[in-house]
Amino acid sequence: MSQTHFGFETVDESVKAGKVKGVFDSVASKYDVMNDLMSMGMHRAWKAYTLAVANLKAGDKALDIAGGTGDLSRAFARQVGPTGQVVHTDINEAMLSTGRDRLIDEGLALPTTLCDAEKLPFKTGHFDLVSVAFGLRNMTHKDVALAEMCRVLRPGGRLLVLEFSQVAKPLRKPYDWYSFNILPKLGQLVAGDAESYRYLAESIRMHPDQATLKGMMKTAGFGHVDVHNLTGGVVALHVGIKC
């Protein structure tokens, strides 16, 4: 049986999705609070930059994969207006429910779909833009997921991948210290779960670096890929254009 990484642990591919589900079931209710705390609010700036790059127009169709609590879906909906379409998806029911309820509370009734990014239930060439923010690193077969994202885009459509990446060399030691000493303690204090946040720190280290992910996107069918490093490479936004 093929094996993969769950953080620093090597596991059978068949069990990774269940383990990731357990992490996000655990953190869903405190996800937004923890995002603010562990990024010191920077996640808002990273998402704002992603929205500026997205620059959707009225009537566009966008797919938000691993949309979680709905930050990008909500903002995309404002960009595309009433004539456009934004589909909010996640593989995790707890995260999707939290996001759907939040969107409804803000007066947005978007199509919300529980689905696996490796098997997207959408027509080929349907979307103008696909986004995945802080979700790709948790997927078992990233190459399959990227190929699916490419499939559902129209020719010339764009994929935005916002994800933790490899930080600049001078930042690595302090970043590692923060990730493995402070994050689990914050997780325990706020969410009552140190282990899930230890996994999140480990999963970042196991995720492909900027150049590797760029190559994976090209292999998946994106003819041009730009990489935008944010906050010294703590996060990178990869922008792929479908051939």
ChimeraX attribute file (.defattr): number of C-alpha atoms within 10 A of each C-alpha:
attribute: neighborCount
match mode: 1-to-1
recipient: residues
	/A:1	6
	/A:2	7
	/A:3	13
	/A:4	16
	/A:5	17
	/A:6	24
	/A:7	22
	/A:8	15
	/A:9	10
	/A:10	11
	/A:11	16
	/A:12	12
	/A:13	16
	/A:14	13
	/A:15	13
	/A:16	20
	/A:17	17
	/A:18	11
	/A:19	15
	/A:20	21
	/A:21	16
	/A:22	14
	/A:23	18
	/A:24	19
	/A:25	15
	/A:26	17
	/A:27	20
	/A:28	21
	/A:29	15
	/A:30	14
	/A:31	19
	/A:32	14
	/A:33	12
	/A:34	20
	/A:35	14
	/A:36	13
	/A:37	16
	/A:38	18
	/A:39	12
	/A:40	10
	/A:41	13
	/A:42	15
	/A:43	16
	/A:44	14
	/A:45	12
	/A:46	18
	/A:47	17
	/A:48	15
	/A:49	15
	/A:50	21
	/A:51	17
	/A:52	9
	/A:53	12
	/A:54	19
	/A:55	12
	/A:56	21
	/A:57	15
	/A:58	15
	/A:59	16
	/A:60	19
	/A:61	21
	/A:62	27
	/A:63	27
	/A:64	24
	/A:65	28
	/A:66	26
	/A:67	28
	/A:68	29
	/A:69	25
	/A:70	23
	/A:71	18
	/A:72	23
	/A:73	28
	/A:74	22
	/A:75	15
	/A:76	26
	/A:77	24
	/A:78	16
	/A:79	20
	/A:80	19
	/A:81	15
	/A:82	11
	/A:83	11
	/A:84	17
	/A:85	22
	/A:86	27
	/A:87	19
	/A:88	27
	/A:89	29
	/A:90	25
	/A:91	22
	/A:92	23
	/A:93	18
	/A:94	20
	/A:95	25
	/A:96	24
	/A:97	18
	/A:98	16
	/A:99	24
	/A:100	25
	/A:101	15
	/A:102	17
	/A:103	19
	/A:104	11
	/A:105	10
	/A:106	10
	/A:107	10
	/A:108	15
	/A:109	14
	/A:110	16
	/A:111	12
	/A:112	18
	/A:113	17
	/A:114	18
	/A:115	18
	/A:116	17
	/A:117	25
	/A:118	17
	/A:119	12
	/A:120	17
	/A:121	13
	/A:122	14
	/A:123	10
	/A:124	14
	/A:125	16
	/A:126	16
	/A:127	25
	/A:128	21
	/A:129	27
	/A:130	23
	/A:131	24
	/A:132	23
	/A:133	22
	/A:134	17
	/A:135	19
	/A:136	21
	/A:137	21
	/A:138	22
	/A:139	19
	/A:140	21
	/A:141	14
	/A:142	20
	/A:143	17
	/A:144	15
	/A:145	19
	/A:146	24
	/A:147	20
	/A:148	20
	/A:149	30
	/A:150	27
	/A:151	20
	/A:152	21
	/A:153	26
	/A:154	17
	/A:155	16
	/A:156	16
	/A:157	20
	/A:158	25
	/A:159	28
	/A:160	23
	/A:161	24
	/A:162	25
	/A:163	23
	/A:164	26
	/A:165	23
	/A:166	22
	/A:167	21
	/A:168	13
	/A:169	9
	/A:170	9
	/A:171	13
	/A:172	13
	/A:173	11
	/A:174	9
	/A:175	14
	/A:176	15
	/A:177	11
	/A:178	14
	/A:179	19
	/A:180	16
	/A:181	12
	/A:182	15
	/A:183	23
	/A:184	24
	/A:185	18
	/A:186	17
	/A:187	22
	/A:188	14
	/A:189	11
	/A:190	16
	/A:191	20
	/A:192	15
	/A:193	17
	/A:194	17
	/A:195	15
	/A:196	24
	/A:197	24
	/A:198	20
	/A:199	19
	/A:200	20
	/A:201	20
	/A:202	19
	/A:203	18
	/A:204	22
	/A:205	17
	/A:206	16
	/A:207	20
	/A:208	17
	/A:209	17
	/A:210	21
	/A:211	11
	/A:212	10
	/A:213	20
	/A:214	20
	/A:215	13
	/A:216	16
	/A:217	26
	/A:218	18
	/A:219	13
	/A:220	21
	/A:221	18
	/A:222	24
	/A:223	13
	/A:224	15
	/A:225	18
	/A:226	12
	/A:227	17
	/A:228	14
	/A:229	19
	/A:230	18
	/A:231	12
	/A:232	14
	/A:233	19
	/A:234	18
	/A:235	21
	/A:236	22
	/A:237	26
	/A:238	21
	/A:239	23
	/A:240	26
	/A:241	22
	/A:242	23
	/A:243	15
